[in-house]
Amino acid sequence: MPPVSDYSFTIMGSSSALPMLNTDVLDIVCGLLSDQKEGDKNSASLVALSTTDKRTRSVAIRHLFKQLKLHFVNNQPYKRGLARLKTWNPEFAPFVKSIDITFACATHAFAHEEDHGAEEALTQLADVLGTLTRLRKIACSVDDAKYEHRLEKALCTRHVQLFLLVEEAHGPSSHIFVRFCPNARYISNLNRSTFYISEERVRNLYNVIHHAPKLDCLEITSSWSTSTLKEVRNAAPNVSRLFLRGVLLRDKSEPLDIYRLIPIFASFPALKILGVMSLSRLAVGYNPPRCGNVYMGSQGAQLRERLRRQSHRLTESIATAAFNACNQLVELWIGSYTRALAERRGGTVINIEYDFRALQSEVLGTKASDL
């Protein structure tokens, strides 16, 4: 199939061809242009295409505002955010399917100035969110807990009930919105910035998970422990996909490894897909050298082969224990590249297949990266 640039060149090269295009075809073309990365020339082509005529604009505008990105970072983010939010046109609200919000101050030198404008900016943001009646995905990163509280207060004050269609909530500040999203199926505190996800933020997320009874997939990218897993199980027992990508906190009184966690995983009655960290972070004795020089030469080749055999042996051991303990589990990920698939018959595992070169983001279509 020819690249999108070929289509955009043909269409933009002859404006007389636009009236001849069927509306459905025009919609497909606009969709192809809107899927390009920000800054791509085809993205600019969609903006230009939307100014051609009324019919083209009515089609293109649905794709132009499909994803709304509000990123305000460095100095005076709230002041600049307020100025931008005041220009929002509610006419575009029905087209917004996902929104990505970031407020981050680069330095504390402007703390007093930010305090002065933050409340108004967050109130304005709540007003804008109140117009997005067809929102499906929301990602939020607010760098300060006090501003998170202000945004949550603003949403509550305005009795925002718009998130009935939202199925995904992402980001370190996702807990703000979970209580307003009763139909959320995918929740992640994925940290796409340099924000430190404090224990308070993590605790806030666990405390609101029960507001999403339809939760199907949970991704934890911060520190977690046995107590974390038990809280998640109690708050969201119907989770069928669980991904633990953060740091495993160990009890000082006794060593904690992945085998001690398997009984807790088994207590999730609907768990079908489980993702844990890489072998070197599971406390199972797999500690490959970090210095790249040791992998060079003939001895390096022997080391690589020894590590490969050890990793395969440990993976098979963990997978066998997990599949035998978890009655519904059919897929296990160890890190982002190792996958084990279980074939069951009558609830009994009869075969396990391994793929040591899988790419999790491609196989599962990691949704957190879509925003």
N, C-alpha and C positions, 0 to 999 in steps of 0.2 A: 504494500500500500504506500503511495507517495507520501512524503512528509507533509505536515500541516502547512508548512510554509509555501508549498506549491499551490495549495488551494487558496490560501490567503492572497497570493500574488495574482492568481487568475481573477478572483472576485474583485479585488481592489483595483485591478488594472482596467476593468471595464465596468463602470457604474451602470451601464445600460443592461448588463446581465442580471442585476439584482432583482428587478421587477419580474423577471422570467422564472426566478427560483420559486419552487413550491415552499410554502411556509415550513413544512416538516423538514425539508432539506436544509433550509436556512437555519433552522433550530439546531440541526446536527452540526453544521459548520460552526456556528457560534459556540456550541459545546466543545468542539475540538480546540477552538482558539482559547476558550476559558480554562482548559486543562493545562495550559502551558505555565511554566514557572514564572514567578514574579520577575519582571524586568525583561522577559523574553520579548522579541519583536512581535510575536504573534499575539501576545497579551495587549500590546499597544494597538495592534491591528483591530482587535475587538472593540476597543474604545473608539477608534476611527470609524469602524463599521457602524457603530451605534448612532453616529451623527449623519448618516446618509439620508434617511427618510423616516417617516413616522412608522411605517410597517417594520422596517428593519430595526428601528430603535425598540419597538415593543417586544421584539424577539430577543435582541441582544441584551437588553437591560436585565432580563431574568438571569442571564449568565454572569453579567458584570457584578451583580450584588449577591451572587450565590454564597460567596464566602466574604465575610466582613472581618477585616484585620485592624485592630486598634492597639497599636504598640507605641507606648510613650515611655522612653527611657532616658537616662542621663539626667541633666539638670532640669529642674522645673517640669517634671512629667505631668503633674496634675494641672498646672496652669495651661500647658499646651493641650492637654487632653480636654479640658473644659472648652477651650476655643474651638477645637475640632468637633466636639460633641454638639455644640450649639448650632452647627451648620447641618445637622442631620435632617434629611427630608423623609418624613414618614411614608412618602409615596413609594419608597424603595423597600419598605419593611416586609411586604408579603413575599419578596424574592429571596430573603436571607435565610439560608438553611444552616449555616454554621458561623460562629463568631469566635475570634481569638483575641483575648484581652490581656494586655501586659502593662503594668505600671511599675516602674523601677527607678529609683533615684540613685545616681552614681555616687553621691557623697552626702554625708550628713550636714554639710555646711549650710544647706538650704532648708534645714528641718523646719524652722519657724515659718518660712515663706510657704513651704508645702502645706503645713498645718492650716494656713490661712485659706488656701484654695482647694484643698483636698475634699472637704465635705461637699462643696458645691459641685465639684467635678463628679464625685461618686453618685450624688443625687441625680445629676444630669444623665449619668450612665444608666441608672435605674430607670429613668424615664424612657431612654432609648430602648432598653431591653424590654420594656413594657409594650413596645410596638411590634416586637418580633414574634408574631403569632404562629409562624411556621418553622420556628427554630428546631433543628434536630441535634446539633452538636454544639457544645460550648467548652472552651478552654480558657482558664483564667490563672494568671500569675500576678499576685499583688505582693510587693516585697516586704510589707510591714503588717504585722498582726493587727495593729490598731486600725489600719485602713481597711483590712478585711472585715473587721467588726462594723465599721461605718458603712461599708457597702451592703453587708447583710442587713443592717438596720434600715438602710434606705429601701431595700427590696421589701422588707416586712412592712414598713410604713406605707408603701404604695400598694400593698396587698397584691403583689405581682403573682399572677396565676397563669402566666403565659407558657410555662415550660411543660405543658402536658404532653407535647409531642417529642420532647428532648429524649434521646436514647443514649447519648454519650456525654460524659462530663470528664474533662481532663485538666491536669495541671495541679501545682502545689496548693492552689486556692479552690480546688474543685468542691471542697466541703461546703462552701458558701451556697452553692446552687443545688446540692443533692436534695435538701429538704423541700425544694420547690419542683423537683423532678420525679414524681411518683412512678413514672414509666421508664426511668433510666435502666438500661440493660448493661451498659459498659461504663465503669468508673475507673479512673487511673489518676494517681498523683504524680505522673511522669514529670520530671523536672527538666525542662528544655532550656533552662537558663542557668545562671550561677547562683540562684537562690539556695539558701540553706533551708532544708525542710526540717524544721524544729520538731521536737517531740510533741509540742502543743498542736501543731498543724496535723500531725499524724493522728493524734488522739481525737481531734475535732472530726476527722474523716470517719474514724471508727464509730464515733458517737451518732453520726447521722445516716449511716448505711441502712439502718432499719427503715428509713423513709423511702427506700427504693425496693419494694417487695418483689419486683420483677428482675432484680439484678441477676445477670447471667455471667458476666465476666468482670473480674476484679484484678487490677494490676497494681502492685505495691512496689514502688521504686525507692523507698526509704528504708530505714532500719526496722527490723521486725524480729519477733521472738516467738516462743511457744505461747505466751499469753496473748500475743497479737493474733495468732492463728485461731485461738479459742474464741476470742472476741468476734472475729470475722465469722466464724462458724455459727455462733449464737445469733449474730445480727443478720446474716445472709446465708441461711442453710441451703438455699436452692442454687448457689453458685455452681456452675458446671465447668467454668474455665477460670483457673487461678494461676497468676503469674507473680512470682516473688523474685524481684530483680535487685533488691537492696542488700544491705549488710545484715547477716544473721548475728543477732546478739546472743552471746553465750552466757549461761549462768556460771558465775565464778566458783560455785560450790562443786560443780561437776562438768566434765566435758560434754559438749553438745554437738552431735553430728546429724547428718541427714537421716540416718536410720532411726534415731530417737524421735524424729518428726513424723515418720510414716504413719504411726498409729493415729496421729492427729489428722493427717490428710484422709485417712480411712474413715474418720468420723463425719466427713462431708458426704452426705448420702447421694448427691447428684453429680459429684465431681467426675468429669470425663477427660478433661485436658489439664495437665499440670505442668507448669514451667518453673524451674528452680535455677539457681545461679550455676556458674561453671564449676567443674570438679575441684579446682584449686581453692574454692571458697566454701566448700561443703564439709570441711574438717574430716576428710576420709583418708588423709595421708598422701594426697597427690599434690606435690609441691615442686613443679618444674623450675629450674634455675631461671632467673630473670635476666642474667647477663647473656647477651647474644653471642659472645665469643665462644662460650662452651659448646655451642652447636656446630662449630666449624671443624673441618678436617674429618679424618676417619673416625676418631673417637666421638666426634659430634654426631656422626651418622648413627653410631651405636647407641648414643644417648637418646636420639630422636626415636629410634626403633623401640628402645626400652620404655620410653614414656608413652609411645603409641599403644604398646601392648598393655601397659598398666592402666591407661585411661579406658581402653576397651573393656578390660576385665572389671574395673570399678563401675563403669556404666552398666554393664550387664548385671552386675550384682545389685545395684540400686534399682534398676528397672524391674528385675525379677521380684524383689522385695515389695516394691510399690504396687505392681500389678496384682500380686497375690493378696495384698492387704486391702486394696481399694477395689471393691466389687464392680464399680462402674467405669473405672479408669481405662481408657483405650489409647491415650497418647501422652507421652512424657518427654519434656524438653529439658536437657541439661545444658545450660548456657544457651547461646543463640544458634548453634550449629549442629547440635547432636540431638537426634530425635529417635524415640523408640515407639513402635506401634505394636499393640497387643491384639492378637486374634483370639476371640473368646467363643466358646461353645457351651451353652447352658450355664454361663457365668464362670466357667473354668477357663483359665488361660491355656491355650494349646500351642501357641507359637508367638514369638516376639521377633520382630524385624527391626534392624538398626540402620540408621542413616547418619553417618558421621560428617557429612558435608551438606547437610540441609541448611537453608537460610530461613530462620523463623519469620522474619518480616515478610518474606515472599509467600511462604506456605500458608501462613495464617492471615496475611494481609493486615499487619498490625495497624489498628485504626488510629492510635495515638499520633502516628506520623502523618496522618492525612491533614491535620490542621496546621 
